[in-house]
Amino acid sequence: MRLKKSDLLFAIGISLLFISCDEKRVFDEYRKLDGSWKKKDAVQFVFEQNDTINPYNLFLNIRNNNDYPYNNLYVIVALTQPDSLVKIDTLEYDMAFPDGKLMGEGFSDVKESKLWYQENFKFNKAGTYSVKISQALRKTGDVSGDLELNGVTEVGFRIEKTN
């Protein structure tokens, strides 16, 4: 089947529309997991940042499916700056409604949750930054934590312009 020139131009136009709609994006990457997130496997993102003037919004993106067993998610995020200063945060996010239905965007059983990490964050130094994200979930009364967190398919990190 041959495409008409008008159909091809329409498809290109729609593609450009979707690409250009994400003007706020500065950095956006994902790491694919094998359906579970092992406690020992931190997900790392490395990026260059040279703007030390403007604020940015930082997000964690989690893609999970119906195998995800909890209503929440605990993560430890370590942001390493070019001068080797490390900022560590322990964060909790709601991932499901009280009835167990997953929050997030998506039409299938895979949902994507865009989770706030830092709002109006200013990078103090120009250079290479690193973000390491580890899952830190555990069952009530269990000190050691879950060795494997099922249902997480991808972990992402995103930086957006604030204006």
Phi and psi in degrees as a GROMACS rama.xvg file:
@    title "Ramachandran Plot"
@    xaxis  label "Phi"
@    yaxis  label "Psi"
@TYPE xy
-97.3553  138.51  ARG-2
-85.0942  140.795  LEU-3
-73.3466  153.834  LYS-4
-59.6533  -38.3224  LYS-5
-66.5481  -36.1758  SER-6
-66.8765  -40.3616  ASP-7
-65.1721  -44.5179  LEU-8
-63.4305  -38.7248  LEU-9
-62.2821  -45.5806  PHE-10
-62.8745  -41.0287  ALA-11
-65.3146  -42.2437  ILE-12
-61.2784  -44.4999  GLY-13
-63.6294  -42.1219  ILE-14
-61.0978  -45.1572  SER-15
-64.2822  -35.686  LEU-16
-61.0415  -45.8411  LEU-17
-68.3349  -36.9958  PHE-18
-68.5864  -42.7862  ILE-19
-76.5175  -13.5976  SER-20
-71.6107  -13.7943  CYS-21
-102.349  54.7838  ASP-22
-70.0835  -21.9012  GLU-23
-76.9016  -21.2735  LYS-24
-65.3878  129.248  ARG-25
-111.257  -40.3096  VAL-26
-146.885  136.257  PHE-27
-158.338  104.507  ASP-28
-135.732  155.182  GLU-29
-127.698  152.116  TYR-30
-119.105  124.81  ARG-31
-80.4323  136.166  LYS-32
-111.512  167.172  LEU-33
-89.7503  28.3144  ASP-34
98.0673  -7.65449  GLY-35
-146.445  152.145  SER-36
-111.321  108.135  TRP-37
-75.7905  139.06  LYS-38
-56.9984  -36.9927  LYS-39
-77.7641  -11.0219  LYS-40
-102.693  92.8097  ASP-41
-73.5157  141.997  ALA-42
-95.6209  128.595  VAL-43
-120.175  142.029  GLN-44
-129.632  135.092  PHE-45
-123.449  133.431  VAL-46
-149.64  157.522  PHE-47
-95.3405  137.227  GLU-48
-137.696  119.577  GLN-49
-112.402  -8.68757  ASN-50
-88.7277  110.694  ASP-51
-105.468  9.38845  THR-52
-102.297  -51.182  ILE-53
-86.1689  146.847  ASN-54
-82.1403  153.913  PRO-55
-133.811  155.619  TYR-56
-102.225  133.011  ASN-57
-113.579  137.246  LEU-58
-132.319  149.115  PHE-59
-102.043  135.051  LEU-60
-114.743  125.613  ASN-61
-120.887  126.591  ILE-62
-107.532  122.763  ARG-63
-137.351  165.26  ASN-64
-125.746  -173.917  ASN-65
-65.2994  -8.55325  ASN-66
-78.0659  -7.57408  ASP-67
-67.7104  120.972  TYR-68
-90.1616  -4.67923  PRO-69
-119.725  167.683  TYR-70
-92.21  -12.4003  ASN-71
-135.064  176.609  ASN-72
-143.692  128.728  LEU-73
-107.706  133.099  TYR-74
-134.134  154.64  VAL-75
-114.16  123.652  ILE-76
-115.858  126.169  VAL-77
-116.345  115.308  ALA-78
-102.314  115.178  LEU-79
-101.488  125.181  THR-80
-90.9889  167.829  GLN-81
-58.4825  -27.0613  PRO-82
-89.0959  14.6241  ASP-83
73.9151  3.67554  SER-84
-68.0438  131.718  LEU-85
-114.105  128.617  VAL-86
-108.647  119.315  LYS-87
-114.513  131.152  ILE-88
-127.42  141.032  ASP-89
-106.554  123.229  THR-90
-125.35  148.861  LEU-91
-123.621  137.199  GLU-92
-130.875  143.817  TYR-93
-77.507  133.535  ASP-94
-119.009  -14.4224  MET-95
-145.309  154.817  ALA-96
-75.6461  165.341  PHE-97
-54.5811  -28.2066  PRO-98
-80.8579  -0.791062  ASP-99
95.7104  -9.20115  GLY-100
-70.1205  131.431  LYS-101
-65.8627  139.315  LEU-102
-80.6736  172.148  MET-103
110.246  175.871  GLY-104
-99.2554  144.814  GLU-105
145.466  149.099  GLY-106
-95.4193  -20.0082  PHE-107
-99.9164  -161.78  SER-108
-78.1601  -6.686  ASP-109
-91.6997  125.331  VAL-110
-116.588  143.641  LYS-111
-112.399  125.8  GLU-112
-111.972  124.344  SER-113
-97.7471  108.37  LYS-114
-109.287  129.475  LEU-115
-62.88  131.038  TRP-116
-108.782  -56.6347  TYR-117
-138.719  136.377  GLN-118
-109.41  135.702  GLU-119
53.0256  46.4275  ASN-120
-83.2994  132.61  PHE-121
-107.924  129.626  LYS-122
-79.9163  118.379  PHE-123
-75.1453  -27.9217  ASN-124
-131.487  143.684  LYS-125
-78.0944  143.391  ALA-126
142.959  -156.931  GLY-127
-91.9334  127.483  THR-128
-113.059  155.524  TYR-129
-134.78  138.04  SER-130
-123.312  124.491  VAL-131
-114.793  129.612  LYS-132
-120.961  125.959  ILE-133
-123.115  143.438  SER-134
-80.5529  144.625  GLN-135
-135.919  39.7404  ALA-136
-84.0404  148.983  LEU-137
-153.232  152.266  ARG-138
-74.3804  152.594  LYS-139
-54.2293  128.055  THR-140
85.9743  -6.78538  GLY-141
-100.802  113.399  ASP-142
-76.4584  -34.2993  VAL-143
-74.131  -25.1908  SER-144
88.2972  166.352  GLY-145
-73.9143  124.643  ASP-146
-70.715  -30.1284  LEU-147
-135.839  130.281  GLU-148
-105.1  104.092  LEU-149
-71.9058  155.167  ASN-150
89.4984  -7.04336  GLY-151
-91.3189  119.101  VAL-152
-99.4136  -30.3318  THR-153
-151.775  150.202  GLU-154
-126.037  133.198  VAL-155
-130.501  164.632  GLY-156
-135.148  136.293  PHE-157
-137.432  139.211  ARG-158
-119.733  130.987  ILE-159
-125.741  147.914  GLU-160
-66.9081  147.278  LYS-161
-84.9164  -22.2784  THR-162
